[in-house]
């Protein structure tokens, strides 16, 4: 495969991944809004505003735990670390 063909394929794959992530988030938001509205906890307008606000600021409170988990997995499964640091393993367990 030529290098000139690889770049458009890479860009297309990244676009598909971002589109999937966006659509998956839409489905999660719709489910949470539907639950709040169907139980009559909030009016639909307030439920949408509530969900939009908390989806936007969630990273401030929850951080980037998925990336930390991936880093821990790479560290713990690497073959070139025969002697594991106990502190790093304990931090990965949290």
N, C-alpha and C positions, 0 to 999 in steps of 0.2 A: 504494500500500500504506500502510495506516495505521501510525503509530508504535507503537500498542499491539500490532499483529501482529508487528512487526519484532523486538521484544525476545524473545518466546518462540522465534521461529525462530533468533535468534542464540544463545540458550541451548542449543537443541537441537543446533545445528551444533557448538558447543564441546563438548557432551557426546559427540557422535559422534566428534569428533577425539580426545578423551581416551580414549575406549573403544578406538579403533583403535590408538592409541599403546600402551595397556596390553596389548592382545592381541598386538601385534607383539613387544613385549618378552617376553611369555610364550613365543612361538614361538622366539625367539632363545635364551632360557634353556633351553628343552626340547631344542633341537638341541645346545647345548653340553654339557648334562648327559648326553644320550644318547651322545655321542661319548666322553666320559670313562668312562661305565659300560661301554659295549660294548667298549672297548679294555682294560677291567679295570685302569685306572689307579687308580680309587677305587671303594669300595663306594657303592651308590646313596645311602645316607643321608649320607655324607660329601660326595658330589658335589652334592647339593641344598644342603647347608649352605654349601659352598664357593661355589656360584653365587649364593646369596642374599646372602652376606656381600660378595662383590665387586661385585654389582649395586648394593648399597646404598651402598658407599663409592666407587664409580667416579668420581663427580663431583669428589672431593677430589684425585684424581690427574690426571684428563684435562680438567677444567674444562668450559667452555661453548664449545667450538670451533665448533659449528654456528652459534651466534649471532654469533660474531666473523666467520665466513665470510659470513654474510648482510649484516653491516654493511659489510664490504669490498666485496661485490658492489654494494651500493647506492651506495657512494662512487665506485667505479670506473666505474659505468654512468650516473651522474648527468650530465645535460647542462649543468648550471650550474657545472661545475668545468673550465673550459677549461685551466687551468694546474694540473696535478697536483703535489702535494707528493711528492718522491721518497722521503722517509722513510716516509710513510703507505703508498705503493705497495709499498715493500720490506717493511714490516711485514705487509701483506696477503699477500705472497708466502710468508711463513713459515707 
